[in-house]
């Protein structure tokens, strides 16, 4: 096992993609273990993907792509503008609130950064905002995307842990809102310090109503998805398919901004993203099987039980490890590797897997805005043409407030459990 871990670390250091790093390290272990046939690699990769609920992943990705291609971003930005554009530093607040709306549609931080950043970063630049600050606001608020439901990482956590996906969706609502308000607070402070502009006057009730009517179509998607799952009308997997049908209907028949060229682009983008995610899952399944036969979770549980007696300390260490892991390992891979171990370690301390799910997802999504492997940072670099170092420095104040929200989510259990309890998912 040690040789396999060394191979994994070396691959990551030299920049081998995470899926191939996991696969190669697993191959090294199997080569060293003489009694295990190499045919196991193909078998474990296939069985790792041969799970029907995994169909929710490509469908949710496709639904987000279709809604984005249908031009919903402008409608969400306009609605956010009439709500918060009159605050000091208005466009920064619009950026954050739009991300909160966008979160209920795509569930992807990278899609959030790309779609909203392409529109609002140039607009903020024209109004005199510092470009690195505009990028920092965009990438920091994109973290909200996978927290507020529907969330692709929450679906994956559910499949790994056997936790109710509806309960996990509900657990992310309050942390997502806290993230939004926390980022708006930082933006408000910066706006006064740097004298950033705002809308001349607050929108009238009529203007708010008109903007809401235009935005209601995309905003209905998360309501339909979450409402259907919570009411038991359909499962999360079926909800993903319904989301695609809704997006197609809206794009072609209502908004009429979707055409066959955009449909083709959405399918290609979905295929690429799904291919990456599923390759990581397939390779990680080999690694997880190795962890299981080596009894790593059981051994770690015994060590933790012996040396850690306080759940507060345990959760602190989990946060530190996940934050560190998220800086250089892709979130899906990190989740697949760590969640089976974390479930066993936290169970003796009475830590709810619902709370653990919110903690894991939030930690690993924060990794998307931290170097060296912060995907959202690289997207922002492509939009602004700034260096990753400059954007990373500008992100630090926003990162600090996100860690504060992470600690609140970790230690105040009602933050994650109140809504699942309200809907009778826990007692």
Beta strands, then each sheet from edge to edge (+ up, - down):
end
